[in-house]
Amino acid sequence: MPKTIDARGLACPQPVILTRAALQESDAVLAVVDSETARQNVTRMAEDAGCSVEAEVRADGIYLDIRKTSAAPETILTAGVAAPAGGPTVLTIVSDTLGGGDDELGQLLIRGFFHALGEVTPTPNTIVFFNSGVKLVVESSPVLEVLQALCGQGIEILACGTCLGYFGLKDKVAVGQVSNMYAIAETLLRAGKVINL
């Protein structure tokens, strides 16, 4: 019988944290969440860990039946695993402008930076967007086409779900994945190099 985790009503990243902890103790977990964002975050964590996930939407929540497969890498579910030497490069973007001066100039600079990023090598493995930086992954973004092209090249794009919610932009995301602080913290801690822009 699967271990049941009731994560309804819990803020990000608690559903992911509780489900991950349960998977360290059990081969089968039934996680109950109440939002599409929590569903996506828990599903992504479980699938990244090599688990199978089946979702059932009911009147009282979304039920995620999570099962470890024979190929599930235990190290992904084990806390305290150190980042590999020479691991991936992660770029963090905390604003929709570049620099601390004039906003209009900062907008020009951020557009120029991303257009240049599409042309240079090496590229980062992951780009994480925080705070007002999440405005760059939505439909009205001045760098949307560049980000879509980078995503098409295999660069992972993560946007903070809390930040998107704060700005009322969750339904306007046009590139990348809505993520949570647990997954973002894990991405940063496993990186070989983190570049803060």
Order of alpha helices (4+ residues) and beta strands (2+ residues): beta-alpha-beta-alpha-beta-beta-beta-alpha-beta-alpha-beta-alpha-beta-alpha-beta
